Amino acid sequence: MQYSFVAAGALLLATVAPPNPTATTRATTAAPPPSSPTSSTSTRPSRSPRPSGSTSKETPSPPPVPRADPDQAAAVVVPTPSPSSSEAAPVAPPAPATTTIQVASVTPPAPVAPVVPTTPAAPVVNTPAAVNTPVSVAPPVASSAPATGSSNGECSSGSPCSGDITFYEAGLGACGETTDGSTDKVVALPHEFMGTQSNGNPFCGKTVTINYKGATVQATVVDKCMGCVGRDLDLSNAAFDGLGISESVGRTQADWYFN
């Protein structure tokens, strides 16, 4: 009976267990050998096993080794990256720089009062005043002298005129004549005495007699003396030398009159 239970257990295991797996390259963990089948609950005393070599004894098959189904691929575990403190947090873009422009307050200029145009003054026309010809007044002399430079004035032999006499280099005179003062005895009358007229002046061509300390010389009027005043005369070199006066003297006094 004991053999029948053992054989039945082995047969049951062989029926339930799958066929022995073929060897694969995967490493599997061998399961521990199954424990001996539990003996029957019979209270009958167990008999000693039959001696080995008996053909009626069946060796129980080893328990099936669990293996992975080749058709089912092992689930790939994808590691989920956990946030690490060492990873740099995304940096927010910097805020655009703001430029502050301070504008100084400008005080508006005070309003300017409008300029009221004034009526322009009438232009002043300057009318040139009439030019009066200066009339020379002869200084008082011993004899009466003409008060003006007119041609009918007197500087006669009875009342000669007196004044300073000088000399000059004669040439082209105010009367329009050219003379040689080194040889020609000519004389220039004061410009105030002759007046403003030059060519055709009534005194041009007249002769005068000059008396200096007893020496006399006659000279012809051909020019005006611009530096002479009163009744001064300006003589040519020949007339001045004819009075016996050295030219080094330069200036002296003499009496003279019209011929």
Secondary structure, 3 states (H helix, E strand, C coil): CHHHHHHHHHHHHHHHCCCCCCCCCCCCCCCCCCCCCCCCCCCCCCCCCCCCCCCCCCCCCCCCCCCCCCCCCCCCCCCCCCCCCCCCCCCCCCCCCCCCCCCCCCCCCCCCCCCCCCCCCCCCCCCCCCCCCCCCCCCCCCCCCCCCCCCCCCCCCCCCEEEEEEEECCCECCCCCECCCCCCCEEEEEHHHHCCCCCCCCCCCCEEEEEECCEEEEEEEEEEECCCCCCCEEEEHHHHHHCCCCCCCCCEEEEEEEC
